[in-house]
Amino acid sequence: MQPDDLPVANDVLAITFANEGMADLLTYENIPTLIQVATNLINSKFETHILTGLHTIHNVLKEFNEPMIKVATGKVVLTGDALDLEETTEKVNACIKAFALFNECKGF
């Protein structure tokens, strides 16, 4: 993401995922990308960008922490075949890795 894209990302996230109630529109596939964009905002020098990034991360975690923990620990039973469970587990693991990278960002 280019530095001049940060204002656009800030505006989009401020309207959508930084506000409560929109995080449920996400899927395990797009959470890692969203976390990366929020991390870029958190690493910004502007307070509004930092706050938008933090609110976004908070709302995603609030919405998905329990389901991701259940999938990662194997305490969830998905309807479908074993491939669906394996695919979901891989997506959840990618989300967890993205959160771990967020934890290492300089703005946090």
Secondary structure, DSSP 8 states (H G I E B T S, - for coil): --GGGHHHHHHHHHHTTTSTT-GGG--TTTHHHHHHHHHHHHTSS-HHHHHHHHHHHHHHHHHHHHHHHHHHHT----SS-HHHHHHHHHHHHHHHHHHHHHHT-TT-
